[in-house]
């Protein structure tokens, strides 16, 4: 019997426009009613996840920054795996050398060592050009609240920040051409302390090598005494692969990457066709009773 459902957000639970469908909202509420744990497995920080779900009032736990943090239904940290701060400056220097924009997800929000207006502008342009958002939506307060990168703040004194107590969850470089990604990947391979992957085809998200969605979810399940075969994981991209490797009941939505589909136990309809709801009903046929 499934006791916990963990789902990726962007490209899986959320539609292409970044919103939740009525069907998926209803399904999460039914999971709540049945006492089944719902875990959002995201690359976002807590603010980005909370602002998305707050209007609906349902209970959720969350994997944050691809496995750097886990929060319970009360928003309290129950697991962490933070980034080694000694690696931050070398990696930022690498991105600067190739003139690639970057940002840090930290315990104090999303930050950049670039000029913050330049960083926000580059990310807005990326959303329009590569992620197919409309330019008229870029100033929508509701959108800004749910996408932490649009709120990134500049760090004036990087050395002082790195010496402080604020944790770094992950780094992300973005808005790269294919050639730039190949160059950056060759450099990232020199750092055995990290893991990295591209979630959007033009970026690399970089975390501690032990900060993966699968590892932190497995630790939480062990503490809850939930067996691996009592978990359903749903995703679309390579940052979900670690969950598919550790939990046998795995579903890739129809718009997901081919590599993930090969590892999936079942293929659901696309995210825009309520693939999340279809996956839950495939494995929990009692959910509507």
N, C-alpha and C positions, 0 to 999 in steps of 0.2 A: 504493500500500500504506500502511495506517495504521501510523504509528510512535509516536504519542503519543495517549493518551486522557485528556481533561480532563473531570472531572465535578464539578458542584455537589454539595454534601452534603445539607443539610436540604431535604426535599421532592423530592430526586432520587435520590441514592444511598441515603439513609437512609429507613427506613419512618416512618410517622406517629408512632410511639412513640420515634423517635430512635435506633433500633438498626439494625444491618446484618443483612440476611437471609443465610442460608446460601448461597443462590444467588449473591448479589453478592460475598460473601467468596471463593467458589470462582472467580468470574470474574476478580477482581483477581489472585488467585494464578496463574491461567492467563496473564494478561497478563505477570506477572513471569517466568513460565517461558518465554514466547515472546520475551522481551527488549523488550517494548513498554513505553514509559514510561507510568506511571499518575500523573496529577496531580490532586490534590484541590483544587478551586477553591471557596474558602470565605470567608465573612465572619468566621470565627473567627480567633483568634490561634493561634500554634504549639502552645501547651499544649492548647488545646481540640481541635485536630486530632490531636496525638500521643496524647493519652489515649484517643481513640476507636479509633485504629488499633493501638496498642502490643500489645494482647492477641493480635493475629493474626499479627504478625511479618512482614507483607509489606512490600515496598519501595514507597515513594511519594514524590513530590515534592509541593509544595503552594503554591498561591496563597493568601495570607493577607490578612485585612481587606479583601477585595474588590479587591485589587491593590496594596496598600501594600507588600507584601513577597512575595518568592518564595524558597522554601528547596529545596535539593536533597535527594537521598535520605539524605544524612548529617545533615540538619538545619541545614546551613550556608546563610546568606543569600547569594543570588546576584543579587538585584535588589531595589531599594527605591524607593518614591515616597511620602515622608512628608508629613504634614499641616503646613501653615503655622501655627506656634504663635501667631502674632500674631492669628489669627482665633478662637482658642479662647475667650478671655474674652468677646468680643462675642456669640458663639453661645451660650455657657452662660448669659449674662445674658438672652438672648432666651428660652431655655427656662424660666428662672426666672420671667420676667415672666408667663408663662402657666401657671406651676405644673406644668410637664411634667417628669417625671424624665428624667435623661440619664446617660450614662457615656462614658468615653474608653477606647479600646483603645490601650495604650501598649507600649513596649518592656519595661515592668516589670509587665505584666499589665493587667487591667481595673480602672479607677479611677473614682471619682466625687467631685465636689466637694460632694455632698450628704452627710448622715450615712450611713455605710456600711450600717448596719442598715436604715435607711429605704429605701435604694437596693435592697438585696437583697430586702427585703419586697415592694416594689413590683414587682420583676421576678418573684418567685415568684407573686404574685397574677396577674400578667399571663400567666404560663405556664399557670396553672389556668383562668383565665377566657377567654383568647383563643386559646391554643395547645393547649388541651384535655388538659393533663397532669393526673394525679391528685394530690390534695393529699398523699396518703400517700407519694408518691414524692419529695417535695421535700427530704427529709432523707437520701435515698439517697446515700451517698458516691460511688458509681459515676456517678450522674447529675451530681452536683456537679462531679466531676473533668472531665467532658466538656462542661460548659456554663460557660464562663468568667464570664459575667455573675453567676452564683450565688456567685462568689468575689470580687466586686468589693470593692476597698478604698478607704477614704476618703482624700482628700488634704487634709491640714490646712492646708498653706501653698501655695496654688495658684500665687502669683506666683513663689515659689522653685522650684517644680516646673517651671514654664514657662521659667525661665531656665537650667535644668539641661540635661544632655545626653540625657536620656531622650526618645526620639522618640514622637510621637503618630501613630498609624496611622489612626485614624478616630474620629469622634464618632457617638453614636447617641442619639436621643431616642425614647421609646417610651411605650406605654400611652395613646395619644391617641384621642379621639373623631374622627369624620369632620370635624366643624367645626373642631376644633383643628388637624387636619392641613392644612386649607385655609389657616388663618391662618399656620401655620408655613411652609408652602410659599411664600406670598407674601413672607415675610421672607427666606427662603433664596434666592429669585430675585435678591436684591440683591447676592449675592456671586458674581461671575464666576469666582473662584478655586477653586470647589468643584463637585463633582457630588454628587447625592443621589438616593435612590430608597427606596421602601418595599419591604421584603422579606417583611413579614408582615401588611400591611394596617393596622397601628396604629403604625408607626414610620417614621423616616427614618434611614438610614445615610449618613453624610456623609464624603467623602474628598476629597483633592486632585483637581483636575479631570483630572489625568493618571493617577490611581491607579484603573485599571479592570482587571478580570480579563482582558479581551481584549488590552489594550496590553502588560501585563507578560508575558502568555503569548507574545505575538508576539515580544517581545524575546528571551525565552528560547529560542524555537524558532529564531530567526535565529542565535543563538550556537551552537546544536546542529546547525545546517544541516538543520533539518527544515522542509520546505515546508508552506505553508498547507493544501494538499490531502492532506497526510500526517497530518493531525490530525483527531480526532473530538472534538467538544465536546457535552456533554450537560447540560441544565439545566431549570429550571422557572420562573424569575422574571426580573424586570427587571435584577437585578444580573448576569445571565448574557447579556444582550443584546449587550454589547460583544464577547463571544466569537463570537456568531452573526454579527456584522457583519464579523468579520475572518477567519473560517474557514468554508469552504463546506460541510463535512460537519458539520451541526448537527442535534441531536435534542432535541426537547422531550418530557418525559414527559407521560402523559395527564392528570395532575392540574395541569399547568402553566398559566400565564397565557395567555389567548387571543392577546395581542399577540406573545408569544414563539412560539406555535404558528404564527402567520402567517409568521414568519421562518425556521422550521425546515425542513430538507430532509426530515425524517421524524418522525412522531409515534409514540412508543413507548407501551407500557402504562404505567399509573400506577406511582408509586414503590412502593406497597404490593403491586404485582403484578410486582415485579422488572423494572421498566422499564429500569434500567441494564444488566442482563444481556442483555435483549432487544436493546438498542441495540448493544451490543458484538457480538453474534452477527449482527446485521443487516449490519454493515460488515466484520466479521472472521470470515467463515464457517469459517476454518481453526482457530479458537481451540480447538476440542475435539479436534483431531487430534493 
